[in-house]
């Protein structure tokens, strides 16, 4: 009989330990998601604070309200180019070279130019 009670006690201890490990790992993951990142808005140059490390930053009230993308804690599209057809400014991750950005004209219609080469000025 003692061997059965010892087995039951061992199972209870193992279950309690696994539950405790799950709680610790959950707390670690929660603390990593609560990290606050500071970004410089590529549109208005204001500092923006967000918990997003990778994805789209949407913060209202701190800056112009424009949304922008970030990847691993850095702003993804920080270069701006003017479309040669409609003169609309579009954001890109490339400073020079071929720019491929489907965009709309200032009047809201789709611009026929979706790709062009950006050269040094």
ChimeraX commands (.cxc) that place a marker at each C-alpha (Angstrom):
marker #1 position 0.00,0.00,0.00 radius 0.5
marker #1 position 2.81,2.39,0.76 radius 0.5
marker #1 position 4.19,2.06,-2.73 radius 0.5
marker #1 position 0.87,3.20,-4.25 radius 0.5
marker #1 position 0.70,6.23,-1.97 radius 0.5
marker #1 position 4.30,7.06,-2.80 radius 0.5
marker #1 position 3.51,6.88,-6.53 radius 0.5
marker #1 position 0.48,9.14,-6.06 radius 0.5
marker #1 position 2.52,11.62,-4.04 radius 0.5
marker #1 position 5.28,11.60,-6.66 radius 0.5
marker #1 position 2.71,12.32,-9.39 radius 0.5
marker #1 position 1.26,15.19,-7.36 radius 0.5
marker #1 position 4.72,16.67,-6.85 radius 0.5
marker #1 position 5.53,16.32,-10.57 radius 0.5
marker #1 position 2.22,17.95,-11.53 radius 0.5
marker #1 position 2.82,20.82,-9.11 radius 0.5
marker #1 position 6.34,21.34,-10.46 radius 0.5
marker #1 position 5.15,21.36,-14.09 radius 0.5
marker #1 position 2.41,23.86,-13.22 radius 0.5
marker #1 position 4.96,26.08,-11.50 radius 0.5
marker #1 position 7.27,25.92,-14.54 radius 0.5
marker #1 position 4.36,26.90,-16.80 radius 0.5
marker #1 position 3.59,29.90,-14.57 radius 0.5
marker #1 position 7.24,31.01,-14.64 radius 0.5
marker #1 position 7.45,30.69,-18.43 radius 0.5
marker #1 position 4.15,32.58,-18.81 radius 0.5
marker #1 position 5.42,35.38,-16.56 radius 0.5
marker #1 position 8.62,35.60,-18.63 radius 0.5
marker #1 position 6.64,35.84,-21.85 radius 0.5
marker #1 position 4.32,38.46,-20.32 radius 0.5
marker #1 position 7.27,40.59,-19.20 radius 0.5
marker #1 position 8.83,40.45,-22.67 radius 0.5
marker #1 position 5.60,41.69,-24.30 radius 0.5
marker #1 position 5.40,44.62,-21.91 radius 0.5
marker #1 position 8.61,46.18,-23.19 radius 0.5
marker #1 position 8.10,49.77,-24.31 radius 0.5
marker #1 position 9.79,50.85,-27.55 radius 0.5
marker #1 position 10.50,54.44,-28.55 radius 0.5
marker #1 position 10.23,55.26,-32.27 radius 0.5
marker #1 position 10.63,58.43,-34.29 radius 0.5
marker #1 position 7.57,58.90,-36.50 radius 0.5
marker #1 position 8.78,59.05,-40.12 radius 0.5
marker #1 position 6.02,61.53,-40.99 radius 0.5
marker #1 position 6.12,64.18,-38.25 radius 0.5
marker #1 position 9.51,63.34,-36.60 radius 0.5
marker #1 position 7.89,63.13,-33.11 radius 0.5
marker #1 position 8.87,60.45,-30.59 radius 0.5
marker #1 position 6.23,57.71,-30.26 radius 0.5
marker #1 position 6.10,55.05,-27.53 radius 0.5
marker #1 position 4.60,51.65,-28.27 radius 0.5
marker #1 position 4.69,48.04,-27.09 radius 0.5
marker #1 position 4.85,46.77,-30.70 radius 0.5
marker #1 position 8.26,45.38,-31.73 radius 0.5
marker #1 position 7.23,44.03,-35.14 radius 0.5
marker #1 position 4.12,45.12,-36.97 radius 0.5
marker #1 position 2.12,48.30,-37.36 radius 0.5
marker #1 position 2.33,51.11,-34.81 radius 0.5
marker #1 position -1.00,52.85,-34.30 radius 0.5
marker #1 position -0.77,55.50,-31.60 radius 0.5
marker #1 position -3.12,58.44,-31.39 radius 0.5
marker #1 position -2.61,61.58,-29.39 radius 0.5
marker #1 position 1.19,61.55,-29.28 radius 0.5
marker #1 position 1.89,62.65,-32.84 radius 0.5
marker #1 position 0.28,63.26,-36.23 radius 0.5
marker #1 position -1.68,59.99,-35.97 radius 0.5
marker #1 position -0.14,58.35,-39.04 radius 0.5
marker #1 position 0.45,54.60,-38.86 radius 0.5
marker #1 position 3.85,53.15,-39.72 radius 0.5
marker #1 position 5.51,49.76,-39.75 radius 0.5
marker #1 position 8.32,48.53,-37.52 radius 0.5
marker #1 position 10.47,45.40,-37.60 radius 0.5
marker #1 position 12.50,44.17,-34.61 radius 0.5
marker #1 position 12.23,47.52,-32.86 radius 0.5
marker #1 position 13.20,49.71,-35.85 radius 0.5
marker #1 position 11.12,51.75,-38.27 radius 0.5
marker #1 position 10.84,49.76,-41.54 radius 0.5
marker #1 position 9.97,52.37,-44.13 radius 0.5
marker #1 position 11.91,55.47,-43.31 radius 0.5
marker #1 position 12.72,56.78,-46.81 radius 0.5
marker #1 position 10.32,58.89,-48.84 radius 0.5
marker #1 position 10.26,59.22,-52.62 radius 0.5
marker #1 position 8.13,61.33,-54.91 radius 0.5
marker #1 position 6.26,59.51,-57.70 radius 0.5
marker #1 position 7.40,60.85,-61.11 radius 0.5
marker #1 position 3.83,60.73,-62.46 radius 0.5
marker #1 position 1.59,62.13,-59.72 radius 0.5
marker #1 position 4.21,63.68,-57.36 radius 0.5
marker #1 position 2.69,61.80,-54.41 radius 0.5
marker #1 position 5.20,61.08,-51.61 radius 0.5
marker #1 position 5.44,57.35,-50.84 radius 0.5
marker #1 position 7.35,55.56,-48.06 radius 0.5
marker #1 position 9.96,52.94,-48.87 radius 0.5
marker #1 position 12.59,50.86,-47.10 radius 0.5
marker #1 position 15.15,51.62,-49.86 radius 0.5
marker #1 position 17.12,54.87,-50.08 radius 0.5
marker #1 position 18.04,54.34,-53.77 radius 0.5
marker #1 position 17.29,51.93,-56.60 radius 0.5
marker #1 position 14.05,50.46,-57.85 radius 0.5
marker #1 position 11.04,51.63,-55.88 radius 0.5
marker #1 position 7.95,49.41,-56.15 radius 0.5
marker #1 position 5.06,51.00,-54.30 radius 0.5
marker #1 position 1.45,50.74,-55.46 radius 0.5
marker #1 position -0.17,53.99,-54.35 radius 0.5
marker #1 position -3.02,56.39,-55.00 radius 0.5
marker #1 position -2.98,59.85,-56.54 radius 0.5
marker #1 position -3.91,62.84,-54.36 radius 0.5
marker #1 position -7.44,62.63,-55.82 radius 0.5
marker #1 position -7.82,59.05,-54.48 radius 0.5
marker #1 position -7.55,57.15,-57.78 radius 0.5
marker #1 position -4.92,54.46,-58.40 radius 0.5
marker #1 position -1.72,55.80,-59.97 radius 0.5
marker #1 position -0.59,53.93,-63.13 radius 0.5
marker #1 position 3.09,54.20,-62.12 radius 0.5
marker #1 position 3.90,51.55,-59.52 radius 0.5
marker #1 position 7.63,51.16,-60.12 radius 0.5
marker #1 position 10.46,53.61,-60.85 radius 0.5
marker #1 position 14.16,54.14,-60.12 radius 0.5
marker #1 position 15.28,56.56,-57.44 radius 0.5
marker #1 position 18.67,58.17,-58.08 radius 0.5
marker #1 position 20.86,60.44,-56.01 radius 0.5
marker #1 position 19.96,64.07,-56.31 radius 0.5
marker link #1:1,2 radius 0.2
marker link #1:2,3 radius 0.2
marker link #1:3,4 radius 0.2
marker link #1:4,5 radius 0.2
marker link #1:5,6 radius 0.2
marker link #1:6,7 radius 0.2
marker link #1:7,8 radius 0.2
marker link #1:8,9 radius 0.2
marker link #1:9,10 radius 0.2
marker link #1:10,11 radius 0.2
marker link #1:11,12 radius 0.2
marker link #1:12,13 radius 0.2
marker link #1:13,14 radius 0.2
marker link #1:14,15 radius 0.2
marker link #1:15,16 radius 0.2
marker link #1:16,17 radius 0.2
marker link #1:17,18 radius 0.2
marker link #1:18,19 radius 0.2
marker link #1:19,20 radius 0.2
marker link #1:20,21 radius 0.2
marker link #1:21,22 radius 0.2
marker link #1:22,23 radius 0.2
marker link #1:23,24 radius 0.2
marker link #1:24,25 radius 0.2
marker link #1:25,26 radius 0.2
marker link #1:26,27 radius 0.2
marker link #1:27,28 radius 0.2
marker link #1:28,29 radius 0.2
marker link #1:29,30 radius 0.2
marker link #1:30,31 radius 0.2
marker link #1:31,32 radius 0.2
marker link #1:32,33 radius 0.2
marker link #1:33,34 radius 0.2
marker link #1:34,35 radius 0.2
marker link #1:35,36 radius 0.2
marker link #1:36,37 radius 0.2
marker link #1:37,38 radius 0.2
marker link #1:38,39 radius 0.2
marker link #1:39,40 radius 0.2
marker link #1:40,41 radius 0.2
marker link #1:41,42 radius 0.2
marker link #1:42,43 radius 0.2
marker link #1:43,44 radius 0.2
marker link #1:44,45 radius 0.2
marker link #1:45,46 radius 0.2
marker link #1:46,47 radius 0.2
marker link #1:47,48 radius 0.2
marker link #1:48,49 radius 0.2
marker link #1:49,50 radius 0.2
marker link #1:50,51 radius 0.2
marker link #1:51,52 radius 0.2
marker link #1:52,53 radius 0.2
marker link #1:53,54 radius 0.2
marker link #1:54,55 radius 0.2
marker link #1:55,56 radius 0.2
marker link #1:56,57 radius 0.2
marker link #1:57,58 radius 0.2
marker link #1:58,59 radius 0.2
marker link #1:59,60 radius 0.2
marker link #1:60,61 radius 0.2
marker link #1:61,62 radius 0.2
marker link #1:62,63 radius 0.2
marker link #1:63,64 radius 0.2
marker link #1:64,65 radius 0.2
marker link #1:65,66 radius 0.2
marker link #1:66,67 radius 0.2
marker link #1:67,68 radius 0.2
marker link #1:68,69 radius 0.2
marker link #1:69,70 radius 0.2
marker link #1:70,71 radius 0.2
marker link #1:71,72 radius 0.2
marker link #1:72,73 radius 0.2
marker link #1:73,74 radius 0.2
marker link #1:74,75 radius 0.2
marker link #1:75,76 radius 0.2
marker link #1:76,77 radius 0.2
marker link #1:77,78 radius 0.2
marker link #1:78,79 radius 0.2
marker link #1:79,80 radius 0.2
marker link #1:80,81 radius 0.2
marker link #1:81,82 radius 0.2
marker link #1:82,83 radius 0.2
marker link #1:83,84 radius 0.2
marker link #1:84,85 radius 0.2
marker link #1:85,86 radius 0.2
marker link #1:86,87 radius 0.2
marker link #1:87,88 radius 0.2
marker link #1:88,89 radius 0.2
marker link #1:89,90 radius 0.2
marker link #1:90,91 radius 0.2
marker link #1:91,92 radius 0.2
marker link #1:92,93 radius 0.2
marker link #1:93,94 radius 0.2
marker link #1:94,95 radius 0.2
marker link #1:95,96 radius 0.2
marker link #1:96,97 radius 0.2
marker link #1:97,98 radius 0.2
marker link #1:98,99 radius 0.2
marker link #1:99,100 radius 0.2
marker link #1:100,101 radius 0.2
marker link #1:101,102 radius 0.2
marker link #1:102,103 radius 0.2
marker link #1:103,104 radius 0.2
marker link #1:104,105 radius 0.2
marker link #1:105,106 radius 0.2
marker link #1:106,107 radius 0.2
marker link #1:107,108 radius 0.2
marker link #1:108,109 radius 0.2
marker link #1:109,110 radius 0.2
marker link #1:110,111 radius 0.2
marker link #1:111,112 radius 0.2
marker link #1:112,113 radius 0.2
marker link #1:113,114 radius 0.2
marker link #1:114,115 radius 0.2
marker link #1:115,116 radius 0.2
marker link #1:116,117 radius 0.2
marker link #1:117,118 radius 0.2
marker link #1:118,119 radius 0.2
marker link #1:119,120 radius 0.2
marker link #1:120,121 radius 0.2
view
